[in-house]
Amino acid sequence: MRSRQYDPDLTPPWKRSVPVPEVPAEPDLVVEEVTTGFCGAVVRCEKTAQGPTVTLEDRFGKHRVFPLEPRGFLLEGRVVTLVRPTGPRAPQAPARTASGSIAVPGARARVARAGRIYVEGRHDAELVERVWGDDLRIEGVVVEYLEGVDDLPSIVRDFGPGPDARLGVLVDHLVPGSKESRIAAEVTGEHVLVVGHPYVDVWQAVKPSSVGIAGWPSVPRGQDWKTGVCEALGWPSNTGAAWQRILSRVRSYKDLEPELLGRVEELIDFVTCP
């Protein structure tokens, strides 16, 4: 006759403790304390003379301190044991777009508005896209470029700005007495806004330090500005390649001069205003 083998643990099965997962009490983790039902986000963990504790903050801003006891909390309805995090956790700053706006992960582009932003040339459009592209897609704003501003008044008339189709225009070298300022003065209307920066070309709106130069060189009157810049800096005379070199150094709004930053932000606000 064989003898029976008995489990050394004589506790009835229904009274035995089932192992539960251990979860680090990271900041912002939302749990419920099992005995009181207090629900809140973890604010901090501390080591005290009585043992480790966790502070929770409920949705009304009330704080309560609880001991970190086994099986002491519910996480998404399941019993867990909170433990102190093993190492310091650096606060995570919100991700931001190149323009400095708070990024919206997974956001889909909005259907394009009837309103538009016009800029003078392809380089202007590429620079705006580089820094404000994410913002423009979320807002549904399309940027188009003109070949200069000589025909700006007729272009604006053809566009026909209105309450639901506002038009913003960014002009290079918009300074008193310039040709650009005289043309811009001809464009008026409640639903159109013409603004500009003081630079001869949008290249100058990129900070010299970002490009790795001491400053943008002066180019004599009558000489093509971009070609003169390439010559003065010892760059190849291919202005398209020079622009790609400059654009590649622009990673965020921090690489641009404030005189351009403010004007583009102003146009985006104007076009998206209800």
Secondary structure, DSSP 8 states (H G I E B T S, - for coil): -------S--S-GGGS-----EEE--TT-EEEETTT--EEEEEEEEEETTEEEEEEE-TTS-EEEEE--TT-EEETTEEEEEE--SS--------B-TTS-B--TT-------S-EEEESSHHHHHHHHHHHHHHHHHHT-EEEE-S-STTHHHHHHHH--BTTB-EEEEETT--TTSHHHHHHHT---TTEEEEE-S-SSGGGGB-HHHHTSSS-----TTS-HHHHHHHHHT--S-HHHHHHHHHTT--SGGGB-HHHHHHHHHHHHHHH--
